[in-house]
Amino acid sequence: MRIGFSSSCAIGLAIALTLGAVSTADAQQRDSTRRAARRTTRSTQRIPISKERGTTTSPGEVAQPAPPPPVNQDSIAAAERARQDSIAAAERARQEEAARIEQMRRDSIAAAERRRQDSVAAVERARQDSIARAEQEARDREAALRLRRWAGGPYIGVAGGYSMPMGDIKDASTNTGGYSNGWNVTVPIGLDFTGNPLGIRFDASMDRMSGKNYRSGATTIDPPSLKVYSGSGDLKLRIPLGRTWSRFYVLGGATASKFTGYNSNFSNPAAPSGPVSFSDASWKWGWNAGGGFNFNFGRMTGLFLEARYFNNKPNAATGFPYQEAKFIPIILGIQF
């Protein structure tokens, strides 16, 4: 009985120990789970745990955290300066960028204004140039017109035409029956002054007028022709015709003439003889005046049509008993 009771006590003790160990293990497992959960929910910052030197702690005691290190004021000031410098640099950059943009705007406005002014100046220059060209063209046209109207220079020509006796020499007189129409040849040499209407001219001319038949007793006399050789010096006045080279003109001056060809020997009135030659005649002074029209192709080249009145004092002679000799040549010629 004693042995059986002892065995029962041993078995009961073993079961109790086993149940206590299981309860302890289960409690430890639940505590570990709670600690793990707390670790997952707490901050990840680790608090250093250490033991203070010279301090005795019991095993498992948590050491208090060390006090924070002292604050370095120089570092804080440097950081503040750096922050202020960064802010100032950013502000300067902003202001510089704004100034650059403003300068670009002003430069663009100035460039546009310069282009506008250049365009205005170019238009004004073109206008002034156009005005200057127009004025120069007007001056050139005026100069050309003035040249056409008042062009001058030397010239020479040749002309011929009709010569008409005037006054007494048309009528019969002693030993003459008078003279009828004839012809003329003239060579003009002259100089027209440029820029004014005046000019001078010298002519060499010959007029031949036919003698009229007359009766001497019962005889009809057929007299020779009268030949008048003349040299004239004239002053010329030109009158321009519009915008052309052509012009009207008048002229007048002195004339020296020799009258030849008439008979001078009337010892036999029925058969007069001794026509006066050029060398036998003497120069007789007179005057002339007339006018004409130049139809010019250029400066001094062109045609001219002219009529002049000549009046001479031949001093009456046998065979030419006239105190005056008047005639009018009407000629057409060319000058160059």
RORO-589238 format. One record per residue (C-alpha): x, y, z; residue in one letter. Coordinates in steps of 0.25 Angstrom, whole numbers. Layout:
REM RORO-589238
+-------+-------+-------+------+
!    c1 !    c2 !    c3 ! rest !
+-------+-------+-------+------+
!     X !     Y !     Z !    A !
...
+-------+-------+-------+------+
This chain:
REM RORO-589238
+-------+-------+-------+------+
!    c1 !    c2 !    c3 ! rest !
+-------+-------+-------+------+
!     0 !     0 !     0 !    M !
!    11 !     9 !     4 !    R !
!    18 !     6 !   -10 !    I !
!     5 !     9 !   -18 !    G !
!     3 !    22 !   -11 !    F !
!    17 !    27 !   -13 !    S !
!    16 !    23 !   -28 !    S !
!     3 !    31 !   -29 !    S !
!     9 !    43 !   -22 !    C !
!    21 !    42 !   -32 !    A !
!    12 !    42 !   -44 !    I !
!     3 !    53 !   -39 !    G !
!    16 !    62 !   -37 !    L !
!    21 !    59 !   -51 !    A !
!     8 !    63 !   -57 !    I !
!     7 !    76 !   -49 !    A !
!    22 !    79 !   -53 !    L !
!    18 !    76 !   -68 !    T !
!     6 !    86 !   -67 !    L !
!    14 !    97 !   -61 !    G !
!    24 !    96 !   -72 !    A !
!    14 !    97 !   -82 !    V !
!     7 !   109 !   -76 !    S !
!    21 !   116 !   -75 !    T !
!    24 !   113 !   -89 !    A !
!    11 !   118 !   -94 !    D !
!    12 !   131 !   -86 !    A !
!    26 !   133 !   -91 !    Q !
!    21 !   131 !  -105 !    Q !
!    10 !   141 !  -103 !    R !
!    19 !   151 !   -97 !    D !
!    29 !   150 !  -109 !    S !
!    17 !   152 !  -119 !    T !
!    13 !   165 !  -111 !    R !
!    28 !   170 !  -111 !    R !
!    29 !   167 !  -126 !    A !
!    16 !   175 !  -129 !    A !
!    21 !   186 !  -121 !    R !
!    34 !   187 !  -128 !    R !
!    26 !   188 !  -142 !    T !
!    17 !   199 !  -137 !    T !
!    28 !   207 !  -130 !    R !
!    38 !   218 !  -136 !    S !
!    49 !   212 !  -143 !    T !
!    59 !   221 !  -136 !    Q !
!    67 !   213 !  -127 !    R !
!    71 !   219 !  -113 !    I !
!    84 !   215 !  -109 !    P !
!    85 !   207 !   -96 !    I !
!    98 !   207 !   -89 !    S !
!   103 !   206 !   -75 !    K !
!   109 !   218 !   -68 !    E !
!   123 !   215 !   -64 !    R !
!   125 !   214 !   -50 !    G !
!   110 !   212 !   -48 !    T !
!   106 !   198 !   -44 !    T !
!    93 !   194 !   -50 !    T !
!    86 !   181 !   -48 !    S !
!    86 !   172 !   -59 !    P !
!    75 !   175 !   -69 !    G !
!    73 !   190 !   -65 !    E !
!    71 !   199 !   -77 !    V !
!    81 !   211 !   -77 !    A !
!    76 !   225 !   -78 !    Q !
!    79 !   233 !   -91 !    P !
!    91 !   242 !   -91 !    A !
!    88 !   257 !   -91 !    P !
!    89 !   264 !  -105 !    P !
!   102 !   270 !  -109 !    P !
!   103 !   285 !  -107 !    P !
!    98 !   294 !  -118 !    V !
!   109 !   300 !  -127 !    N !
!   105 !   315 !  -129 !    Q !
!   116 !   317 !  -140 !    D !
!   110 !   306 !  -148 !    S !
!    96 !   312 !  -147 !    I !
!   101 !   326 !  -151 !    A !
!   108 !   320 !  -163 !    A !
!    96 !   312 !  -167 !    A !
!    88 !   325 !  -166 !    E !
!    98 !   333 !  -174 !    R !
!    98 !   322 !  -184 !    A !
!    83 !   322 !  -185 !    R !
!    83 !   338 !  -186 !    Q !
!    93 !   337 !  -196 !    D !
!    85 !   327 !  -204 !    S !
!    73 !   336 !  -203 !    I !
!    81 !   348 !  -207 !    A !
!    87 !   340 !  -219 !    A !
!    73 !   336 !  -223 !    A !
!    68 !   350 !  -222 !    E !
!    80 !   355 !  -230 !    R !
!    78 !   345 !  -241 !    A !
!    63 !   348 !  -241 !    R !
!    66 !   363 !  -242 !    Q !
!    77 !   361 !  -253 !    E !
!    67 !   352 !  -261 !    E !
!    57 !   363 !  -259 !    A !
!    67 !   374 !  -263 !    A !
!    72 !   365 !  -275 !    R !
!    57 !   363 !  -280 !    I !
!    55 !   378 !  -278 !    E !
!    67 !   382 !  -286 !    Q !
!    63 !   372 !  -297 !    M !
!    50 !   379 !  -297 !    R !
!    56 !   393 !  -298 !    R !
!    66 !   388 !  -308 !    D !
!    55 !   382 !  -316 !    S !
!    47 !   396 !  -315 !    I !
!    60 !   403 !  -318 !    A !
!    63 !   395 !  -330 !    A !
!    48 !   396 !  -335 !    A !
!    49 !   411 !  -333 !    E !
!    63 !   411 !  -341 !    R !
!    56 !   403 !  -352 !    R !
!    44 !   413 !  -352 !    R !
!    54 !   425 !  -352 !    Q !
!    62 !   418 !  -363 !    D !
!    50 !   416 !  -371 !    S !
!    45 !   430 !  -369 !    V !
!    59 !   435 !  -373 !    A !
!    60 !   426 !  -385 !    A !
!    46 !   431 !  -389 !    V !
!    50 !   445 !  -387 !    E !
!    63 !   443 !  -394 !    R !
!    56 !   437 !  -406 !    A !
!    46 !   449 !  -406 !    R !
!    57 !   459 !  -405 !    Q !
!    65 !   451 !  -416 !    D !
!    52 !   451 !  -425 !    S !
!    50 !   466 !  -422 !    I !
!    65 !   468 !  -426 !    A !
!    64 !   460 !  -438 !    R !
!    51 !   467 !  -442 !    A !
!    58 !   480 !  -440 !    E !
!    70 !   476 !  -447 !    Q !
!    62 !   471 !  -459 !    E !
!    55 !   484 !  -459 !    A !
!    68 !   491 !  -459 !    R !
!    73 !   482 !  -470 !    D !
!    60 !   484 !  -478 !    R !
!    61 !   499 !  -476 !    E !
!    76 !   499 !  -480 !    A !
!    73 !   491 !  -492 !    A !
!    61 !   500 !  -495 !    L !
!    70 !   512 !  -493 !    R !
!    81 !   506 !  -502 !    L !
!    71 !   503 !  -513 !    R !
!    65 !   517 !  -512 !    R !
!    78 !   525 !  -510 !    W !
!    89 !   515 !  -516 !    A !
!   100 !   522 !  -524 !    G !
!   112 !   519 !  -531 !    G !
!   119 !   522 !  -545 !    P !
!   112 !   518 !  -558 !    Y !
!   114 !   519 !  -573 !    I !
!   104 !   517 !  -584 !    G !
!   100 !   519 !  -598 !    V !
!    87 !   524 !  -604 !    A !
!    80 !   528 !  -616 !    G !
!    67 !   534 !  -621 !    G !
!    59 !   545 !  -628 !    Y !
!    64 !   560 !  -629 !    S !
!    54 !   571 !  -631 !    M !
!    58 !   585 !  -635 !    P !
!    51 !   596 !  -628 !    M !
!    49 !   611 !  -630 !    G !
!    55 !   619 !  -642 !    D !
!    64 !   607 !  -648 !    I !
!    51 !   600 !  -652 !    K !
!    47 !   612 !  -661 !    D !
!    53 !   617 !  -674 !    A !
!    63 !   628 !  -675 !    S !
!    73 !   634 !  -684 !    T !
!    81 !   623 !  -691 !    N !
!    74 !   613 !  -683 !    T !
!    60 !   606 !  -683 !    G !
!    61 !   602 !  -668 !    G !
!    63 !   588 !  -662 !    Y !
!    54 !   577 !  -659 !    S !
!    54 !   565 !  -649 !    N !
!    66 !   556 !  -648 !    G !
!    73 !   547 !  -639 !    W !
!    83 !   547 !  -627 !    N !
!    94 !   539 !  -621 !    V !
!    98 !   541 !  -606 !    T !
!   109 !   535 !  -597 !    V !
!   106 !   538 !  -583 !    P !
!   117 !   537 !  -572 !    I !
!   112 !   540 !  -558 !    G !
!   113 !   538 !  -543 !    L !
!   101 !   537 !  -533 !    D !
!   105 !   540 !  -519 !    F !
!   101 !   529 !  -509 !    T !
!    91 !   533 !  -498 !    G !
!    86 !   546 !  -504 !    N !
!    79 !   549 !  -517 !    P !
!    90 !   557 !  -524 !    L !
!    99 !   553 !  -535 !    G !
!   107 !   559 !  -546 !    I !
!   107 !   555 !  -561 !    R !
!   115 !   558 !  -573 !    F !
!   110 !   555 !  -587 !    D !
!   116 !   555 !  -601 !    A !
!   105 !   555 !  -612 !    S !
!   103 !   558 !  -627 !    M !
!    90 !   562 !  -633 !    D !
!    87 !   562 !  -648 !    R !
!    75 !   569 !  -653 !    M !
!    71 !   569 !  -668 !    S !
!    72 !   582 !  -676 !    G !
!    59 !   586 !  -683 !    K !
!    59 !   589 !  -698 !    N !
!    57 !   604 !  -702 !    Y !
!    57 !   611 !  -715 !    R !
!    68 !   621 !  -719 !    S !
!    62 !   628 !  -731 !    G !
!    57 !   617 !  -741 !    A !
!    66 !   606 !  -734 !    T !
!    62 !   597 !  -723 !    T !
!    73 !   595 !  -713 !    I !
!    75 !   582 !  -705 !    D !
!    83 !   587 !  -694 !    P !
!    92 !   577 !  -685 !    P !
!    88 !   573 !  -671 !    S !
!    92 !   581 !  -659 !    L !
!   101 !   573 !  -649 !    K !
!   102 !   578 !  -635 !    V !
!   113 !   573 !  -626 !    Y !
!   111 !   576 !  -611 !    S !
!   118 !   573 !  -598 !    G !
!   110 !   576 !  -586 !    S !
!   112 !   576 !  -571 !    G !
!   100 !   574 !  -562 !    D !
!    95 !   574 !  -548 !    L !
!    86 !   562 !  -545 !    K !
!    75 !   561 !  -535 !    L !
!    68 !   547 !  -533 !    R !
!    54 !   544 !  -528 !    I !
!    53 !   529 !  -523 !    P !
!    41 !   521 !  -528 !    L !
!    35 !   513 !  -516 !    G !
!    44 !   501 !  -511 !    R !
!    51 !   499 !  -525 !    T !
!    64 !   502 !  -531 !    W !
!    57 !   510 !  -541 !    S !
!    55 !   526 !  -540 !    R !
!    52 !   538 !  -547 !    F !
!    62 !   549 !  -549 !    Y !
!    64 !   563 !  -554 !    V !
!    77 !   569 !  -558 !    L !
!    82 !   582 !  -564 !    G !
!    95 !   590 !  -567 !    G !
!   104 !   596 !  -577 !    A !
!   106 !   592 !  -591 !    T !
!   117 !   595 !  -602 !    A !
!   113 !   592 !  -616 !    S !
!   119 !   592 !  -630 !    K !
!   109 !   594 !  -642 !    F !
!   114 !   588 !  -654 !    T !
!   110 !   583 !  -668 !    G !
!   103 !   595 !  -673 !    Y !
!   108 !   602 !  -686 !    N !
!   116 !   614 !  -684 !    S !
!   120 !   619 !  -698 !    N !
!   108 !   625 !  -706 !    F !
!   116 !   632 !  -717 !    S !
!   107 !   624 !  -726 !    N !
!    94 !   624 !  -719 !    P !
!    88 !   614 !  -728 !    A !
!   100 !   604 !  -724 !    A !
!   104 !   607 !  -710 !    P !
!   116 !   600 !  -705 !    S !
!   127 !   599 !  -694 !    G !
!   120 !   591 !  -683 !    P !
!   126 !   595 !  -670 !    V !
!   134 !   584 !  -664 !    S !
!   137 !   581 !  -649 !    F !
!   150 !   587 !  -649 !    S !
!   145 !   600 !  -656 !    D !
!   134 !   602 !  -645 !    A !
!   136 !   608 !  -632 !    S !
!   130 !   604 !  -618 !    W !
!   117 !   612 !  -615 !    K !
!   112 !   612 !  -601 !    W !
!    98 !   609 !  -596 !    G !
!    90 !   602 !  -586 !    W !
!    81 !   590 !  -585 !    N !
!    71 !   584 !  -575 !    A !
!    62 !   571 !  -575 !    G !
!    58 !   559 !  -568 !    G !
!    56 !   544 !  -569 !    G !
!    53 !   531 !  -563 !    F !
!    63 !   520 !  -559 !    N !
!    57 !   506 !  -560 !    F !
!    68 !   499 !  -552 !    N !
!    71 !   484 !  -551 !    F !
!    81 !   486 !  -540 !    G !
!    89 !   497 !  -533 !    R !
!    93 !   504 !  -545 !    M !
!    89 !   495 !  -557 !    T !
!    77 !   498 !  -565 !    G !
!    70 !   505 !  -576 !    L !
!    67 !   520 !  -576 !    F !
!    57 !   529 !  -584 !    L !
!    61 !   544 !  -585 !    E !
!    57 !   557 !  -592 !    A !
!    65 !   569 !  -591 !    R !
!    64 !   584 !  -596 !    Y !
!    77 !   590 !  -602 !    F !
!    78 !   605 !  -604 !    N !
!    91 !   610 !  -611 !    N !
!    96 !   624 !  -616 !    K !
!   103 !   620 !  -630 !    P !
!   105 !   635 !  -634 !    N !
!    98 !   636 !  -648 !    A !
!   107 !   633 !  -659 !    A !
!   105 !   632 !  -674 !    T !
!    98 !   619 !  -677 !    G !
!    93 !   618 !  -663 !    F !
!    86 !   632 !  -660 !    P !
!    81 !   628 !  -646 !    Y !
!    83 !   635 !  -633 !    Q !
!    78 !   623 !  -625 !    E !
!    78 !   609 !  -628 !    A !
!    68 !   601 !  -620 !    K !
!    65 !   586 !  -620 !    F !
!    60 !   574 !  -612 !    I !
!    66 !   560 !  -613 !    P !
!    57 !   549 !  -607 !    I !
!    66 !   537 !  -605 !    I !
!    65 !   522 !  -600 !    L !
!    78 !   516 !  -594 !    G !
!    85 !   506 !  -585 !    I !
!    94 !   509 !  -574 !    Q !
!   103 !   500 !  -565 !    F !
+-------+-------+-------+------+
